[in-house]
Amino acid sequence: MRVIVVLVGTDHHPFERAVRWADDRQRSHPQDRVFIQYGKSREPRLATGEAFVSPQRLRQLVAEADIVITHGGPGTISDARQAGHRPIVFPRDPQHGEHVDDHQQRFAAWCARRGLVGFAATSSDVDEAIARLGESGTRGLALADPAAQAAVARVGELIDGLIQRPESGRRTIRRLLRIGQRAGR
């Protein structure tokens, strides 16, 4: 039995593909325990879940998980990595009405290129990523590179600041570009 935790974050857009995946996984692998934090999406039919969880509950869920699947939010990715996971990131897609733009996809791809996460653009990709995992799941795969951890955390802070204070957007975008340039060296 594997414990799989799926985290979709707190955005007001529904993320129905993630809920469908969680239900499909629970149906096809009844021996697994699939939990989804489903946000503004519909409640799962087969998987267990909660709409929103406290930061303490999130840390508990991630600590108990064998496999962590997250949306493309920097904070959620950082939380999973701090708990020792190399999460599978299934970013929200604006083409499906899951977000306003493709920043989650771009950030997840950036993290994947650096080996910080596994990347899954589709639910089939999530299944393939899980099939490639060994018995340890995503646990123990997080890299211990403090510079990479710091970069992910800092990008998350800057994005949070941009969302909370849109008037500082130009300055924040310039900072994000500088971080990306330094990380690409």
C-alpha positions as CSV (number, residue, x, y, z in Angstrom):
1,M,0.0,0.0,0.0
2,R,1.2,3.5,-0.9
3,V,0.0,6.7,0.6
4,I,-0.4,9.3,-2.2
5,V,-1.1,12.9,-1.3
6,V,-2.3,15.3,-4.1
7,L,-2.2,19.1,-3.3
8,V,-3.9,21.6,-5.6
9,G,-3.4,24.7,-3.6
10,T,-5.8,27.5,-2.7
11,D,-6.4,29.2,-6.1
12,H,-10.1,30.0,-6.8
13,H,-10.0,28.1,-10.1
14,P,-11.1,24.5,-10.0
15,F,-8.5,21.8,-10.8
16,E,-10.9,19.0,-12.0
17,R,-8.1,17.0,-13.8
18,A,-6.4,16.5,-10.5
19,V,-9.6,15.3,-8.8
20,R,-10.4,13.0,-11.7
21,W,-6.8,11.6,-11.5
22,A,-7.1,11.0,-7.7
23,D,-10.5,9.1,-8.1
24,D,-9.1,7.1,-11.1
25,R,-6.0,6.2,-9.1
26,Q,-8.1,5.1,-6.1
27,R,-10.3,3.0,-8.4
28,S,-7.5,1.3,-10.3
29,H,-5.3,0.8,-7.2
30,P,-7.6,0.1,-4.3
31,Q,-4.7,-1.0,-2.1
32,D,-3.3,2.6,-2.2
33,R,-4.7,5.4,0.0
34,V,-5.2,8.5,-2.1
35,F,-5.8,11.8,-0.4
36,I,-6.5,15.1,-2.3
37,Q,-6.6,18.6,-1.0
38,Y,-9.0,19.7,-3.7
39,G,-9.5,23.4,-3.1
40,K,-12.4,24.9,-5.2
41,S,-12.8,21.7,-7.2
42,R,-15.6,19.2,-6.7
43,E,-15.2,16.8,-3.8
44,P,-13.6,13.4,-4.9
45,R,-15.9,10.4,-5.1
46,L,-13.5,7.7,-4.3
47,A,-10.3,9.3,-3.0
48,T,-10.4,10.9,0.4
49,G,-10.0,14.6,0.6
50,E,-10.5,18.0,2.2
51,A,-11.1,21.3,0.4
52,F,-8.4,23.2,2.4
53,V,-5.9,22.1,5.0
54,S,-4.0,24.1,7.6
55,P,-0.2,24.5,7.2
56,Q,0.2,22.0,10.1
57,R,-2.1,19.5,8.5
58,L,-0.3,19.9,5.2
59,R,3.0,19.2,6.8
60,Q,1.5,16.1,8.5
61,L,0.1,14.8,5.2
62,V,3.3,15.3,3.4
63,A,5.3,13.7,6.2
64,E,3.1,10.6,6.0
65,A,3.1,10.3,2.2
66,D,5.0,7.9,0.1
67,I,4.2,10.0,-3.0
68,V,3.5,13.7,-3.2
69,I,1.9,15.3,-6.2
70,T,1.5,19.0,-6.3
71,H,0.2,21.8,-8.5
72,G,2.9,24.2,-9.7
73,G,2.9,26.6,-6.7
74,P,6.4,27.4,-5.4
75,G,5.2,27.2,-1.8
76,T,3.7,23.8,-2.1
77,I,6.7,22.5,-4.0
78,S,9.0,23.9,-1.3
79,D,6.9,22.3,1.5
80,A,7.2,18.9,-0.2
81,R,10.9,19.3,-0.7
82,Q,11.5,20.4,2.9
83,A,9.8,17.2,4.0
84,G,12.3,15.1,1.9
85,H,10.3,14.6,-1.2
86,R,11.1,15.2,-4.9
87,P,7.4,15.8,-5.7
88,I,5.7,15.1,-9.0
89,V,4.4,18.5,-10.2
90,F,1.2,18.5,-12.1
91,P,0.8,22.2,-12.8
92,R,-2.5,23.9,-13.5
93,D,-3.2,24.6,-17.2
94,P,-4.9,27.8,-18.3
95,Q,-6.2,25.9,-21.4
96,H,-8.4,23.9,-19.0
97,G,-9.5,27.0,-17.0
98,E,-7.3,26.0,-14.1
99,H,-5.4,29.3,-13.8
100,V,-5.1,32.7,-15.4
101,D,-1.8,32.0,-17.2
102,D,0.9,29.5,-17.6
103,H,3.2,30.6,-14.9
104,Q,2.8,27.3,-13.0
105,Q,3.8,25.3,-16.1
106,R,6.8,27.5,-16.7
107,F,7.9,27.3,-13.0
108,A,7.5,23.5,-12.9
109,A,9.5,23.1,-16.1
110,W,12.2,25.3,-14.6
111,C,12.3,23.1,-11.5
112,A,12.3,19.9,-13.5
113,R,15.2,21.0,-15.6
114,R,17.2,21.4,-12.4
115,G,16.2,18.0,-11.1
116,L,14.1,19.5,-8.2
117,V,10.8,17.9,-9.2
118,G,9.3,15.4,-11.5
119,F,7.1,17.1,-14.2
120,A,3.7,15.8,-15.4
121,A,1.8,17.9,-17.9
122,T,-1.1,15.4,-18.1
123,S,-2.7,12.8,-15.9
124,S,-1.1,10.1,-18.0
125,D,2.3,11.7,-17.3
126,V,1.5,11.4,-13.5
127,D,0.8,7.7,-14.0
128,E,4.1,7.3,-15.9
129,A,6.0,9.2,-13.3
130,I,4.6,7.0,-10.5
131,A,5.4,3.8,-12.5
132,R,9.1,4.9,-12.7
133,L,9.4,5.4,-9.0
134,G,10.9,2.8,-6.8
135,E,9.6,1.6,-3.5
136,S,10.7,4.8,-1.8
137,G,8.2,6.8,-3.9
138,T,9.1,10.5,-4.0
139,R,10.6,10.3,-0.5
140,G,14.3,10.7,-0.2
141,L,14.6,12.0,-3.7
142,A,14.9,15.7,-2.8
143,L,18.2,17.2,-3.5
144,A,20.2,18.6,-0.6
145,D,21.4,21.6,-2.6
146,P,20.8,24.5,-0.3
147,A,21.1,27.0,-3.2
148,A,18.3,25.3,-5.1
149,Q,16.1,25.1,-2.0
150,A,16.7,28.8,-1.4
151,A,16.0,29.7,-5.0
152,V,12.6,27.9,-5.0
153,A,11.7,29.5,-1.7
154,R,12.7,33.0,-2.9
155,V,10.7,32.6,-6.1
156,G,7.7,31.6,-4.1
157,E,8.1,34.7,-1.9
158,L,8.3,37.0,-4.9
159,I,5.3,35.5,-6.6
160,D,3.3,35.8,-3.3
161,G,4.4,39.5,-3.2
162,L,3.3,40.0,-6.8
163,I,-0.1,38.5,-6.1
164,Q,-0.6,40.6,-2.9
165,R,0.8,43.8,-4.3
166,P,0.3,44.0,-8.1
167,E,1.6,47.5,-8.2
168,S,5.1,46.2,-7.5
169,G,4.9,43.8,-10.4
170,R,7.7,45.2,-12.6
171,R,10.2,45.2,-9.7
172,T,9.2,41.6,-8.8
173,I,9.5,40.4,-12.4
174,R,13.0,41.9,-12.6
175,R,13.9,40.0,-9.4
176,L,12.5,36.8,-10.8
177,L,14.5,37.2,-14.0
178,R,17.7,37.8,-12.0
179,I,17.1,34.7,-9.9
180,G,16.5,32.7,-13.1
181,Q,19.7,34.0,-14.7
182,R,21.8,33.2,-11.6
183,A,20.3,29.7,-11.3
184,G,21.0,29.1,-15.0
185,R,24.7,29.6,-14.6
